[in-house]
Amino acid sequence: QQETLSQADMLRRVVQHIPEKHFRMIRYFGFLANRVCGQYLPKVYEALKMATPGPVPKLYFAPMAKAFLNVDPFRCVLCGARMVYT
């Protein structure tokens, strides 16, 4: 479905989604709430017959820089030796 809108109509539709001042937004509720997430989430996985996800691997700067920039951040730009934190 495609629709052509004027600029004013487009802004009017976007502004509808902005909450009023001092409106309290609820981000997580139910079994995703912080207080009960650890208790109920395993039960939800069991009811849906899903495997419980393992721990998320931590992201570190050096592997990300190697992957995206193709540059080892611990290589010296002058001599090419590996830099060491001391």
Backbone as JSON Lines, residues from 0, in Angstrom:
{"i":0,"aa":"Q","n":[0.84,-1.16,0.0],"ca":[0.0,0.0,0.0],"c":[0.9,1.24,0.0]}
{"i":1,"aa":"Q","n":[0.61,2.15,-0.89],"ca":[1.39,3.38,-1.0],"c":[0.45,4.56,-0.93]}
{"i":2,"aa":"E","n":[0.93,5.63,-0.33],"ca":[0.1,6.82,-0.18],"c":[0.98,8.05,-0.36]}
{"i":3,"aa":"T","n":[0.48,9.04,-1.04],"ca":[1.2,10.29,-1.23],"c":[0.61,11.33,-0.28]}
{"i":4,"aa":"L","n":[1.48,11.94,0.52],"ca":[1.04,12.92,1.51],"c":[1.73,14.25,1.29]}
{"i":5,"aa":"S","n":[1.05,15.3,1.72],"ca":[1.71,16.6,1.72],"c":[2.64,16.65,2.93]}
{"i":6,"aa":"Q","n":[3.51,17.64,2.97],"ca":[4.45,17.75,4.08],"c":[3.72,17.97,5.4]}
{"i":7,"aa":"A","n":[2.67,18.79,5.37],"ca":[1.92,19.07,6.6],"c":[1.24,17.8,7.11]}
{"i":8,"aa":"D","n":[0.64,17.01,6.21],"ca":[0.0,15.77,6.64],"c":[1.01,14.78,7.21]}
{"i":9,"aa":"M","n":[2.16,14.71,6.58],"ca":[3.2,13.8,7.07],"c":[3.65,14.19,8.47]}
{"i":10,"aa":"L","n":[3.89,15.48,8.69],"ca":[4.29,15.95,10.02],"c":[3.18,15.72,11.03]}
{"i":11,"aa":"R","n":[1.94,15.93,10.65],"ca":[0.82,15.71,11.55],"c":[0.77,14.25,11.99]}
{"i":12,"aa":"R","n":[1.01,13.34,11.07],"ca":[0.99,11.91,11.42],"c":[2.18,11.53,12.31]}
{"i":13,"aa":"V","n":[3.33,12.12,12.07],"ca":[4.5,11.82,12.9],"c":[4.31,12.38,14.31]}
{"i":14,"aa":"V","n":[3.78,13.57,14.42],"ca":[3.6,14.23,15.73],"c":[2.6,13.46,16.59]}
{"i":15,"aa":"Q","n":[1.7,12.72,15.99],"ca":[0.74,11.93,16.77],"c":[1.44,10.91,17.66]}
{"i":16,"aa":"H","n":[2.62,10.47,17.28],"ca":[3.33,9.44,18.02],"c":[4.24,10.0,19.11]}
{"i":17,"aa":"I","n":[4.33,11.31,19.25],"ca":[5.13,11.93,20.31],"c":[4.27,11.99,21.57]}
{"i":18,"aa":"P","n":[4.72,11.41,22.68],"ca":[3.9,11.43,23.9],"c":[3.82,12.83,24.49]}
{"i":19,"aa":"E","n":[2.77,13.04,25.28],"ca":[2.57,14.34,25.93],"c":[3.65,14.57,26.98]}
{"i":20,"aa":"K","n":[3.81,15.81,27.38],"ca":[4.8,16.15,28.38],"c":[4.45,15.45,29.7]}
{"i":21,"aa":"H","n":[5.45,14.91,30.36],"ca":[5.34,14.2,31.63],"c":[4.59,12.87,31.51]}
{"i":22,"aa":"F","n":[4.39,12.37,30.29],"ca":[3.75,11.06,30.12],"c":[4.76,9.99,30.49]}
{"i":23,"aa":"R","n":[4.34,9.05,31.31],"ca":[5.24,7.99,31.8],"c":[5.21,6.81,30.84]}
{"i":24,"aa":"M","n":[6.33,6.58,30.16],"ca":[6.41,5.48,29.21],"c":[6.79,4.2,29.95]}
{"i":25,"aa":"I","n":[6.16,3.1,29.57],"ca":[6.49,1.79,30.14],"c":[7.23,1.02,29.07]}
{"i":26,"aa":"R","n":[8.46,0.65,29.38],"ca":[9.27,-0.02,28.38],"c":[9.05,-1.53,28.4]}
{"i":27,"aa":"Y","n":[9.14,-2.14,29.56],"ca":[8.96,-3.58,29.68],"c":[7.91,-3.85,30.75]}
{"i":28,"aa":"F","n":[7.01,-4.78,30.48],"ca":[6.02,-5.18,31.46],"c":[5.74,-6.67,31.25]}
{"i":29,"aa":"G","n":[5.0,-7.27,32.17],"ca":[4.72,-8.69,32.06],"c":[5.96,-9.51,32.37]}
{"i":30,"aa":"F","n":[6.2,-10.55,31.59],"ca":[7.34,-11.43,31.89],"c":[8.67,-10.81,31.49]}
{"i":31,"aa":"L","n":[8.67,-9.65,30.81],"ca":[9.92,-8.97,30.48],"c":[10.29,-7.9,31.51]}
{"i":32,"aa":"A","n":[9.45,-7.68,32.52],"ca":[9.74,-6.69,33.55],"c":[11.0,-7.1,34.31]}
{"i":33,"aa":"N","n":[11.76,-6.12,34.75],"ca":[13.04,-6.39,35.4],"c":[12.91,-7.26,36.65]}
{"i":34,"aa":"R","n":[11.85,-7.06,37.42],"ca":[11.73,-7.79,38.69],"c":[11.45,-9.27,38.49]}
{"i":35,"aa":"V","n":[10.7,-9.62,37.46],"ca":[10.27,-11.01,37.3],"c":[10.87,-11.71,36.09]}
{"i":36,"aa":"C","n":[11.73,-11.03,35.37],"ca":[12.3,-11.59,34.15],"c":[13.04,-12.9,34.43]}
{"i":37,"aa":"G","n":[13.82,-12.94,35.47],"ca":[14.58,-14.14,35.8],"c":[13.71,-15.31,36.22]}
{"i":38,"aa":"Q","n":[12.53,-15.01,36.78],"ca":[11.63,-16.07,37.24],"c":[10.77,-16.61,36.1]}
{"i":39,"aa":"Y","n":[10.2,-15.71,35.31],"ca":[9.2,-16.12,34.32],"c":[9.76,-16.45,32.95]}
{"i":40,"aa":"L","n":[10.86,-15.86,32.57],"ca":[11.37,-16.08,31.22],"c":[11.73,-17.55,30.95]}
{"i":41,"aa":"P","n":[12.37,-18.27,31.88],"ca":[12.6,-19.7,31.62],"c":[11.3,-20.49,31.44]}
{"i":42,"aa":"K","n":[10.26,-20.11,32.18],"ca":[8.96,-20.78,32.03],"c":[8.35,-20.49,30.66]}
{"i":43,"aa":"V","n":[8.53,-19.28,30.16],"ca":[8.02,-18.93,28.84],"c":[8.75,-19.74,27.77]}
{"i":44,"aa":"Y","n":[10.07,-19.85,27.89],"ca":[10.84,-20.66,26.93],"c":[10.37,-22.12,26.97]}
{"i":45,"aa":"E","n":[10.12,-22.62,28.16],"ca":[9.68,-24.01,28.29],"c":[8.3,-24.2,27.67]}
{"i":46,"aa":"A","n":[7.39,-23.26,27.89],"ca":[6.04,-23.36,27.33],"c":[6.06,-23.28,25.81]}
{"i":47,"aa":"L","n":[6.97,-22.5,25.26],"ca":[7.07,-22.37,23.8],"c":[7.99,-23.42,23.18]}
{"i":48,"aa":"K","n":[8.55,-24.29,24.03],"ca":[9.47,-25.35,23.59],"c":[10.66,-24.77,22.83]}
{"i":49,"aa":"M","n":[11.22,-23.71,23.4],"ca":[12.39,-23.06,22.82],"c":[13.6,-23.36,23.69]}
{"i":50,"aa":"A","n":[14.75,-23.36,23.08],"ca":[16.0,-23.54,23.83],"c":[16.33,-22.24,24.55]}
{"i":51,"aa":"T","n":[16.75,-22.35,25.8],"ca":[17.13,-21.16,26.55],"c":[18.43,-20.62,25.97]}
{"i":52,"aa":"P","n":[18.46,-19.33,25.63],"ca":[19.68,-18.78,25.03],"c":[20.82,-18.75,26.03]}
{"i":53,"aa":"G","n":[22.01,-18.95,25.52],"ca":[23.2,-18.93,26.37],"c":[23.65,-17.5,26.62]}
{"i":54,"aa":"P","n":[24.74,-17.34,27.32],"ca":[25.23,-15.99,27.6],"c":[25.7,-15.31,26.31]}
{"i":55,"aa":"V","n":[25.48,-14.02,26.25],"ca":[25.87,-13.23,25.09],"c":[27.36,-12.93,25.19]}
{"i":56,"aa":"P","n":[28.13,-13.19,24.12],"ca":[29.57,-12.9,24.2],"c":[29.81,-11.39,24.29]}
{"i":57,"aa":"K","n":[30.82,-11.03,25.08],"ca":[31.15,-9.61,25.25],"c":[31.86,-9.08,24.02]}
{"i":58,"aa":"L","n":[31.59,-7.83,23.69],"ca":[32.25,-7.19,22.57],"c":[33.42,-6.36,23.09]}
{"i":59,"aa":"Y","n":[34.55,-6.51,22.44],"ca":[35.73,-5.75,22.8],"c":[36.18,-4.91,21.62]}
{"i":60,"aa":"F","n":[36.9,-3.85,21.9],"ca":[37.29,-2.89,20.87],"c":[38.19,-3.5,19.8]}
{"i":61,"aa":"A","n":[39.22,-4.23,20.21],"ca":[40.21,-4.74,19.25],"c":[39.61,-5.67,18.2]}
{"i":62,"aa":"P","n":[38.82,-6.69,18.57],"ca":[38.24,-7.55,17.53],"c":[37.28,-6.8,16.62]}
{"i":63,"aa":"M","n":[36.54,-5.83,17.17],"ca":[35.62,-5.06,16.32],"c":[36.39,-4.2,15.35]}
{"i":64,"aa":"A","n":[37.49,-3.58,15.8],"ca":[38.29,-2.74,14.91],"c":[38.93,-3.59,13.81]}
{"i":65,"aa":"K","n":[39.38,-4.8,14.16],"ca":[39.96,-5.69,13.15],"c":[38.91,-6.08,12.11]}
{"i":66,"aa":"A","n":[37.69,-6.36,12.57],"ca":[36.64,-6.82,11.66],"c":[36.17,-5.71,10.72]}
{"i":67,"aa":"F","n":[35.99,-4.51,11.25],"ca":[35.39,-3.44,10.45],"c":[36.41,-2.58,9.72]}
{"i":68,"aa":"L","n":[37.55,-2.34,10.33],"ca":[38.54,-1.44,9.74],"c":[39.69,-2.18,9.07]}
{"i":69,"aa":"N","n":[39.76,-3.49,9.27],"ca":[40.86,-4.3,8.74],"c":[42.22,-3.78,9.2]}
{"i":70,"aa":"V","n":[42.26,-3.25,10.42],"ca":[43.49,-2.72,11.0],"c":[43.58,-3.23,12.43]}
{"i":71,"aa":"D","n":[44.73,-3.76,12.79],"ca":[44.95,-4.19,14.16],"c":[45.27,-2.96,15.0]}
{"i":72,"aa":"P","n":[44.42,-2.6,15.97],"ca":[44.67,-1.39,16.75],"c":[45.89,-1.5,17.66]}
{"i":73,"aa":"F","n":[46.4,-2.71,17.88],"ca":[47.56,-2.89,18.74],"c":[48.86,-2.99,17.96]}
{"i":74,"aa":"R","n":[48.86,-2.77,16.67],"ca":[50.08,-2.74,15.86],"c":[50.59,-1.31,15.81]}
{"i":75,"aa":"C","n":[51.86,-1.13,16.02],"ca":[52.48,0.19,15.94],"c":[52.51,0.63,14.47]}
{"i":76,"aa":"V","n":[52.08,1.86,14.21],"ca":[52.06,2.36,12.83],"c":[53.47,2.68,12.33]}
{"i":77,"aa":"L","n":[54.42,2.85,13.23],"ca":[55.78,3.19,12.82],"c":[56.64,1.96,12.55]}
{"i":78,"aa":"C","n":[56.68,1.03,13.51],"ca":[57.59,-0.12,13.36],"c":[56.86,-1.43,13.08]}
{"i":79,"aa":"G","n":[55.56,-1.49,13.3],"ca":[54.79,-2.71,13.03],"c":[54.81,-3.71,14.17]}
{"i":80,"aa":"A","n":[55.47,-3.38,15.28],"ca":[55.51,-4.3,16.43],"c":[54.18,-4.22,17.19]}
{"i":81,"aa":"R","n":[53.93,-5.24,17.99],"ca":[52.7,-5.27,18.77],"c":[52.87,-4.41,20.02]}
{"i":82,"aa":"M","n":[51.91,-3.51,20.23],"ca":[51.95,-2.64,21.41],"c":[51.39,-3.39,22.61]}
{"i":83,"aa":"V","n":[51.94,-3.1,23.79],"ca":[51.54,-3.77,25.02],"c":[51.19,-2.7,26.04]}
{"i":84,"aa":"Y","n":[50.08,-2.91,26.75],"ca":[49.72,-1.99,27.83],"c":[50.62,-2.26,29.02]}
{"i":85,"aa":"T","n":[51.18,-1.2,29.6],"ca":[52.03,-1.38,30.78],"c":[51.53,-0.52,31.9]}
